[in-house]
Amino acid sequence: MSKTTWKIGELASQCGITVRTLRHYHQIGLLVPSEFTEAGHRLYTKADVLKLQQILSLKQLGLSLEEIYNFIENPNYNPMLVVQAHLEIISEQIKLKEKLRHELEQVQTLLSFNQDISADQLLKILELIRMKENNYLTPGLVEKLKAFHSSLTEDQKSRLQKKLPLVNETQIQALKKMILK
């Protein structure tokens, strides 16, 4: 039989976060445990674990805790979209790493036979590294971002616009072209 509740330490350990983080989420109302023991200890249910997954996914997508709270509490909030966006980002990261691995394997083969490596090959590797570092956005992900952007309230759009200066200038221009039309 699967577990139905988790104590705070158990949940933190299994999720790779700290007890302090869970306490903070509770304190700010982001993740309030559904149950408590008679002694007042927090007990998290499956529904709480699902909400925690959504919180951590949104956090990894770059949202602040305040923004996460606003999204999760919004009656139009759709957790499926968060999972889809997170999966899309992970898939793109995997594709980039596979391309980088392939290019590096080719360079390794050339080096093992004392062959010259072309400047084009080196530039391709550098481009893949840069794409990984700059959180490259694919056309499919851009479409999802556009849909996400259109679901925001004007206040949320305004707060998102204010956050753009925290990103480098190239990313700002790309985001403006793709999702802030």
C-alpha positions in Angstrom: 0.0 0.0 0.0 1.4 3.4 -0.9 1.9 6.1 1.7 -0.9 8.6 2.2 0.8 11.2 4.4 4.4 12.5 5.0 6.0 14.3 7.9 7.9 17.4 7.0 11.3 15.8 7.3 10.2 12.8 5.1 8.8 15.0 2.4 11.8 17.4 2.4 14.2 14.4 2.2 12.3 12.7 -0.6 12.0 15.9 -2.6 15.6 17.1 -2.2 14.6 20.4 -0.4 15.0 21.5 3.1 12.6 21.4 6.0 13.2 25.1 6.3 11.9 25.6 2.7 8.7 23.7 3.5 8.3 25.7 6.7 8.7 28.9 4.7 6.2 27.8 2.1 3.8 27.1 5.0 4.5 30.5 6.6 3.8 32.5 3.5 0.7 30.4 2.7 2.1 28.8 -0.5 1.9 25.2 0.7 -0.1 24.7 3.9 -0.2 21.1 4.9 -3.6 19.5 4.7 -3.3 17.6 8.0 -1.7 18.0 11.4 -1.0 15.4 14.1 -2.5 15.8 17.6 0.8 17.3 18.6 0.6 19.9 15.9 3.2 18.4 13.5 2.6 19.0 9.8 1.4 16.1 7.7 1.4 16.4 3.9 -1.0 14.5 1.7 -0.8 13.4 -1.9 -2.6 16.6 -2.9 0.1 18.6 -1.0 2.8 16.7 -2.8 1.2 17.5 -6.2 1.0 21.1 -5.2 4.7 21.0 -4.2 5.6 19.5 -7.6 3.8 22.4 -9.2 5.6 25.0 -7.0 9.0 23.5 -7.7 8.3 23.3 -11.5 7.2 26.9 -11.6 10.2 27.9 -9.6 12.5 26.2 -12.0 10.7 28.0 -14.8 11.9 31.2 -13.2 8.8 32.5 -11.3 9.1 34.2 -7.9 7.3 32.7 -4.9 4.8 35.5 -5.1 4.1 34.9 -8.7 3.8 31.1 -8.0 1.3 31.8 -5.3 -0.7 34.1 -7.6 -0.8 31.5 -10.4 -1.7 28.6 -8.2 -4.5 30.5 -6.4 -5.9 31.8 -9.8 -9.2 29.9 -10.5 -8.1 29.6 -14.2 -4.8 27.9 -13.2 -4.1 24.7 -15.1 -1.4 22.5 -13.6 -1.2 20.5 -16.9 0.2 23.6 -18.7 3.0 23.8 -16.0 3.9 20.1 -16.5 3.8 20.6 -20.3 6.1 23.6 -20.2 8.5 21.9 -17.8 8.6 18.8 -20.0 9.3 21.0 -23.1 12.2 22.8 -21.4 13.7 19.5 -20.2 13.3 18.0 -23.6 15.0 20.9 -25.3 17.8 20.8 -22.7 18.3 17.1 -23.5 18.4 17.7 -27.2 21.0 20.4 -26.8 23.1 18.2 -24.6 22.8 15.3 -27.1 24.0 17.6 -29.9 26.8 18.9 -27.8 27.8 15.3 -26.9 27.7 14.3 -30.6 30.0 17.2 -31.6 32.4 16.5 -28.8 32.6 12.8 -29.7 33.5 13.8 -33.3 36.2 16.1 -32.0 37.5 13.3 -29.7 37.7 10.9 -32.6 39.6 13.5 -34.7 42.0 14.1 -31.8 42.6 10.4 -31.3 43.7 10.1 -34.9 45.7 13.3 -34.7 43.4 15.0 -37.3 42.8 18.7 -37.5 39.6 20.1 -36.1 38.0 22.7 -38.3 37.1 26.1 -37.0 33.5 25.4 -38.1 33.4 22.3 -35.7 34.8 24.4 -32.9 32.3 27.2 -33.5 29.4 24.7 -33.6 30.5 23.4 -30.2 30.8 26.9 -28.8 27.4 27.8 -30.2 25.8 24.7 -28.5 27.5 25.6 -25.2 26.2 29.2 -25.5 22.7 28.0 -26.3 22.7 25.8 -23.2 24.0 28.7 -21.1 21.5 31.2 -22.4 18.4 29.0 -22.0 17.8 28.9 -25.8 14.1 29.0 -26.7 12.9 26.8 -29.5 9.9 27.7 -31.7 7.7 25.1 -30.0 8.5 26.6 -26.6 7.9 30.1 -27.9 4.4 29.1 -28.9 3.8 27.7 -25.4 5.2 31.0 -23.9 2.8 33.0 -26.1 -0.2 30.9 -24.9 1.0 31.3 -21.3 1.5 35.1 -21.8 -2.0 35.5 -23.2 -3.5 33.7 -20.2 -2.0 36.3 -17.8 -3.9 39.2 -16.3 -2.7 42.7 -17.2 -1.2 43.0 -13.7 0.8 39.8 -14.2 1.9 41.0 -17.6 3.1 44.2 -16.1 5.1 42.4 -13.4 6.6 40.1 -16.0 7.6 43.1 -18.1 9.3 44.7 -15.1 11.3 41.5 -14.6 12.8 41.6 -18.1 15.7 43.9 -17.2 17.0 41.1 -15.0 17.7 39.1 -18.2 20.5 40.0 -20.6 19.8 42.3 -23.5 19.8 39.6 -26.2 17.2 37.6 -24.2 15.1 40.7 -23.7 14.9 41.3 -27.4 14.2 37.7 -28.2 11.4 37.6 -25.6 9.9 40.8 -26.8 9.9 39.6 -30.4 8.4 36.2 -29.5 5.9 36.7 -26.6 5.4 40.3 -25.9 3.9 41.4 -29.2 
